[in-house]
Each structure stands twice: as structure tokens, then as C-alpha cells.
Amino acid sequence: MANPVVVGVDGSPSSLHAVEVGAYEAALRGVGLRLVHAFGWPSTHVPPGAPAWNPAVAGVRELVDGMLVEAGQRARSIAPQVEITREVTAGEPLPVLESESRTASLAVVGSRGLGTFGSLLLGPTAVHLAAHARCPVLVVRGSPKPGDPVLLAVDGSPAGERAIEFAFDEASLRGADLRAVHVWNTWSERSWEGTGDSLNAVVDVERHREAEQRLLDDALSPWQARHPQVAVERCLLRSRIRQGLIDASRDAQLVVAGARGRGGFTGLLLGSVCQALLHHAHCPVTVVRGKE
């Protein structure tokens, strides 16, 4: 059986929105939908020798069941044909979702949660999951706009290959155009974008632009040949990288980005550009990690 779409549920409006998006994604892929809620201790300090916190003993199992029933109803209203399973798991939310991602085709979370001990969907949690999950992670932001293109952030890095593949597959599934954007400026180190960044730091700007265009073309050409049905718009944008991509997300139904690009520190799991999109994009963002 194909791997399901997994959604973290905590009962917040953000998580219920994520359930609806997850149901739509499951329907697109023809796979099941798995709704997961994790229970952990209500504080970071567990009393010595205390048993694991049990939701039934705590008297809140009925509340959790009701939350998941509501989530299932939301999902059913979006994708009545999708098979839905529900899971209540004892454990801290982050490890639970990371474990679930090992057998998922996609993990979907909201950008904000309840802000309590049981919250799955706090901003830092979404960022952490995007950095550590074993499948692509879709963080629900803004309002999906089905008529707009899928936006792909192209950086030319080897780690970004999987993001390109995912973006082409998504555009094909959605019957959408693909807008592939490569943002450049005249600083040779793309990861450096301090307040002193100047667009005219390199004298031979035209030569630099041509090199960046080749980078974009080389990154896309093999995948475009494999997906001739996808209309691709290649956009070379001279700007600050983070702000350029955030602005471009205004006219997209989904942003797809690799977890980290060519700059940054070796071993960094989530780059600054990806984090900026997770916090500020105007539409949902899918983060795709490269090969381990």
C-alpha cells in the first residue's frame, strides 16, 4: 500500500486547516490520510519514578477523541473518497511526528498551534520537523490558490535535486504551471545578505547574470525533459534571496524549496532561506530534504 499523508492534529484552527490541506494532498496522490495526536507530560519536568502520562487516566480521552472526530469530518468534507485512520500516541510530539514521517509520503502541519504542552504545531515545531523529517513536509501558511503556479526555489545545489523532482511532480498532479525562480545578486557568497549587500559589488554584472542563467537552465533541463506536460516558466530574479522568494510566493499556490542550499554552514539541516519562507511566505511551503 502506498505511504499515507500524515497530519499532526492538536485541535487548533491551524491544525484543522492542515487537516483539510492534508486531505486534499492525499486525494491528489491517491493515498490514505493518517491523523496523529501525541500526548506528552504537561511540563518539561517529569517526577522521578512517575509513570508515563496516560490520557485515559487524566480524564481527557473523550476530548481527544472528539478532536479527532472533528478532524476526520473536516477531511471527509474535502476528500470523501480518502481512507482516514486516526492515531493517539503517547510521547512527545516532535519524536512522534518524526517517526511517523518515516512511512509517510508527505507530512502536513500548521504554522501555529495551541501554544500548550500538547501542541504539535508551534512555529519552532514546524521548523524542527522540516529539518528532521524523512519525507517532504508541507507547512500550511496563507490560503492555497489552486489557479496559481507551483513556485520552485532553485539554488543549483546537489541537495536541491529532490526539491526540483518534487516540484515537477506536484505541478503535474495539480495540473498547474511551474514557476522556477532562481534569485541572484552580485555577491559570490549567496548565503551572505547583510545590511551592506550591494547589487553592484561585482563589476561584470552581465557575465554574472549569464552564469546564473546557465545554473537555472542546467538545473531544470533534465527534469523538464521527463515532464513535458508541465509548462515551466524560468525566472531569473536579481534581488536579495530571501525577500525575492517571499515576494514571489504572493502569486503561488505552493512553494517548494530544498532544506538547505549552496551557502551556510556544513551540516546545517535547515538553511536561512528555507526558514525565511517557513516564517513569511504567503502560501503553503513544502520543504524537501536532500539525500542523507
N, C-alpha and C positions, 0 to 999 in steps of 0.2 A: 504494500500500500504506500502511496506517495506521502511524503512528510507533510504534516499539517502546518497551518499558520497558527502561531501561538500568540495569545494576547494576555498581558498582565492586567488583572482586574482588582481594583480596591474600592469600587463604589463611587468614586469621584466623578464629576461630569467629564473630566478629561479622559478617564479610563473608559467610560461608556461611549464616548466619541471614538476612542481607539477600538472598541469592540465593533462598532459599525464599519470602520475602515478595514479592520481585520476580516470581517465577513465579506466585504467587497473583494478584498485581495484573495481570500480563499475561493470565492466563486470564479474569479478570473483564472485561477490556477487549476480549478477542478479538484481541490483537496479539501480535507476536513478542517474544522476550526476548533482549537483547544483553548478553553478559558481557564486561566490559572490564578488562584489566590493563595498567597503564602502567609502563614502565621509564624510570628516570632515572639520573643519575650517583649513585653511592653516597655522595657527600658534596656539600656545597654549593659546594665549590671545584673547578672544572674546570681541569685543567692547560692552560696556554696552548698552542694549536695541537693539542690532543688530539682524536682522532676521537670521534664520538658513541659512547656506550657501547652495545655490541651484546650482547644476551643470549646469542646463539649462541656468540660468542667467549668470553664469560665462563663458558661451560660450564653454564649453568643453564636452558637452554631446556627440557630434559626435565622439570625441576622445575616450571616454569611450565605446561607442557602438562599435566602430571599434576594440578596445582592446578585448571586449568580443566575438565579431565575430571571431577574430583570435583564441582566446582560444577555442571556440567551434569547429573550424576547426581542431585544434590540437587534441582535444578529439575525434572527429569523425574519424580521421585517425587511432587512436588506437583502438577504440571500436565503430564501426559504428552502432551496434545494441542498444547501450545505449541511453535512453531518456535523453536529456540535457535541463535543464532550466537555465536561467540567471537572476540575481537579482542585481540591483543597489540600494543601501540603503544609506539614509542619516544618518550619525552617525560616531562615532569614530570606527576605525577598530576592536580594541580589544573587546569592548562590542558587536559589531555586530557579530563577529565570535563566541564569547562565546554563544550568544543567538542562533545562527544557530546550534551550537553543541547539543542543547537540543533535536533536532528532526533529528539528523544525525546518521548514523551507523558508520561513520568514518569521521574525518576532516583531510584534507591534506593541508600542507603549505610548501613553500620552506624555505630554511635555510637563505636566504638573499633576500632583496627586492631592491626597487629603492633608499631607503635612503632619501625620501622626505616625506612631510606631509601626502601624500596619501598612503604611503607604508604599506602593510599588512604583509610583510614578513621579516622584520628586525629580526636579531637573537634574541634580547630580546623579541620580539613579539611571536616568535615561542615558546620560553621557557615559557612565560606567558600563552599562550594558552594551552600548555601541562599541566600546573599546574592547570588550572581552567576549562577546557572544560568538558562537561558532556558526552562525548563519547571518544573513543580512538583517539589519534592524531598521524598522520604519518608525520614526518618531513623529507623531501626529502634531502638526502645527497648522495654524491658519485654517482655511477652508479649501478642500480639494476642488479643483476646477477642471472637470473632465474634458472640456473642449480645448484646453491649452496643451502645449507640448510638454514632454518629459525633458527636464533640464539635466544635462550631464556636465559635471565639472571635470575637465580634462587637465591633468598635470604632466602627462608624459612619463610618469614613474612606472617601473615594472609592477609595483603593488597596485597600481590603478587599473591593470588589465581586467580584473574581475569586476570592477565597477563599470567599465565600458561594456563588458558582456552582459551584465545585469541590466544596464540601461537599455540596450538594444532589445533584450527580451521583454522588458516592461513596455516599451513603446509598441512592440509587436502585439503583446497581449491586449493592450488598451486601444489598439487601432489609432495611435497618436503619432504625431511627428516627434522627432528627436532633435532638440537644440543642444548641440555640443559646444560648450563655451570654454575657451582657454584664455585666461586673464594673464596679462604680462605687463611688466614695466621695465624700466631700463636698469634696474639693479640686477646684477647677475645672481645674487642670492635671493631667491623668491621668498624664502621664509622671513626675510628681514623687511619689515614695513613700519619703521619707526616714524616719529613725527617729522624727521628731516628728509623723508623719502622724496626724491625729486624725479619727475618724469623725464628730465633731460640730463641725467647723470652720465649717460653714455653718448659719445659724440655721434657715432654711426648708427643712428636710430633705425634707418631703413634696413640696414643689414641685420640688425637685431630682430626687427619685425619679420623679415623673411625667414630667419631661423625658427622663430616661434610658430610661424605658419607651417613650416615643414614638420615641426613637432606635432602639431594638431593633425595634419594630414596623415602622417605616419601612424599615429595612434589609432585613427578611425578607419583607415582604408581596409585593413583585413576584416574587420567586423562588419563594415558596410557591405562588403562582397558576400558575406554569409547571410546578410539580412536585406536582400534587395527590395523587399516590400516596405521597408521603413524609410520614410522621407527624412533626410538628415540636413539640418541647417548648421553649417560650420561657422562659428562666431569667434573671431579673434578680437579680444577686447583689451584695450590699453587702459589700465586702471590699477588701483590698489586691489589686491586679490580678494580679500575678504569682502570688502564693500561692493566690489563689482559683482560677485556672485550673489550676495544678498539682494542687491537691486534687481538682478536678472530673475530672481525667484518670484518677483511680483507677477510675472506673466507665465507661470508654470503650474502644472498640476502636481508635479513631484520633482524633487531634486535628488539626484543620485551622485554620491561622492565616495571616493575611497577614504579609508580610515586615516591614512596619512600619506603625504605626497613626497616630493623630492627634497624638501627642506626639513628643518627641525632636527632634533637630537636622535641619534641612532637608538633604537629600542623604544622610542615613544610610540605608544599604542594608538593615540588619537591626536592628530595634528591640530594646529591652531585654526586653520581654515575650516576644517570639519566641525570643530567646536563652535566656531562663529555661526555656521549655518544651523547647527542644532539649537542655538540660543536665539537667532534673529531672523531666520528665513521666513518668508511669507506664505509658505505652503509646506506640506509634509516633506520630510527629509529621510532618505534611506542611505544608511552607511554600510558600505561593503568592505570587509577586511580582505587584504591580500592573502596569498598562500602563507601558511605557517612556516 
